[in-house]
Amino acid sequence: MKRTRRQFLKQSTLAGSAMILPLSGIAGHLIEKPKINEAGPNIFLFSKHLQFLDYDAMSAATAEMGFNGVDLTVRPNGHVSPEKVIDDLPKAVEAMKKNNLLPVMMTTNVLDARNKETSSVLKTAGALGFSHYRTGWLSYPEDRSIDESQAIYAQQFKELEIINKKYGLVGCYQNHAGNHVGAPIWDLPPILGQTQNEHMGCQYDIRHAMVEGGNCWELGLRRIQPYIKSIVIKDFKWGKVNGKWQPVNTPLGEGMVDFEHYFTLLKKYNINVPISLHLEYDLGGAQRGASKISIPQKEVFKQMKKDLTYLKETWQKVNQQ
C-alpha cells in the first residue's frame, strides 16, 4: 500500500505539472532540477533590484552581467504576483531559459502550508524546475512566550516540509536582523531541528548575522551550518545617520564582512549551496525594488557586475588555497 501511494502521489504531481504548462503556452518545457555547480558557486541576482525591468529585459541583463540566474521575487509587488503565479511564472521562466539562466531560486511570502495560494505557488514552481525558495518572516507576539511561539513555528515548518517534499523544493528561512524570528540565530535550530532538515532549512545572511551577532557571528555560523540550504551575500558597516548609529549598506568589500574568512569557513563546513546576491546600498531606488529608478540603468548594471566579480574572485582565491 505504501509503495502504491508513493507512486500515486508522484503520478499526481506530474499530472498536475503537465496541466499547468500547456495552459501557460510552454508545453513540453522540461521539468528537471538544475544541479548545483561543484566547481564553484551558482550565483543568482535578487530580482528585487531589477523591478524596473520586465521578464525579458531582466533575464537579458542578468545573463549579460554573468550571473547564473535570478532569485525571482514571487510575492506581492514582486516580479510575479502569487495570485497570478500559474500564468506568469512560466513566462518568467521562459525568458530565463532563452538567456540560459537557471530557474532555481525564488523569494516568496510563503509560510502557511494550508494556504491555497501557497500550494499554487509551490506546485507551479516545482513543476517549472525551481528547487529553492525563501519563506516569509516570522515574529514573536507579545501575548505568548517565545518557547510557545517556537513550538508553533516548528510545527508550521514541519507542515511546509511535507508540501516542499511533494513538489521537490527546499524552503529556506532567512535570519533577518531586527525583531524577527531568527535574528538571534541561536533560536533557529530549536525550530528547524524539529524537521527532517532536507526540505526545510535556513537561508543564511552574513550581513544580518554580523549586525545581530557582532564578534560572535562565527559561533552562530557554526551552530546553524547544518541547516544552511542557501546563502545571501551583502555587506555593511556601522555609521551615523541623522545622529544615530545604524547599519549602513555598502558594496562588497567596502564594509565589515571579511568575505575571505567567511568563505574559508564555508569551505571548512563543506557548504556549497545557491547564492543570492543583494545590493541594498544606493542604486537610484533599485536597492529597494523601485519600478522607476533615478540613475541610468547602465550604472546599476555596472555596480552589480562589480559586486559579482568581487564575489567570484574572492571565492576562487579561497578555494585555491
Secondary structure, 3 states (H helix, E strand, C coil): CHHHHHHHHHHHHHHHHHHHHHHCCCCCCCCCCCCCCCCCCCEEEEHHHHCCCCHHHHHHHHHHHCCCEEEEEECCCCCECHHHHHHHHHHHHHHHHHCCCCCCEEEECCCCCCCHHHHHHHHHHHHCCCCEEECCCCCCCCCCCHHHHHHHHHHHHHHHHHHHHHHCCEEEEECCCCCCCCCCHHHCHHHHCCCCCCCEEEEEEHHHHHHHHHHHHHHHHHHHHHHEEEEEECEEEEEEECCEEEEEEECCCCCCCCHHHHHHHHHHCCCCCCEEECCCCCCCCHHHCCCCCCCCHHHHHHHHHHHHHHHHHHHHHHHCC
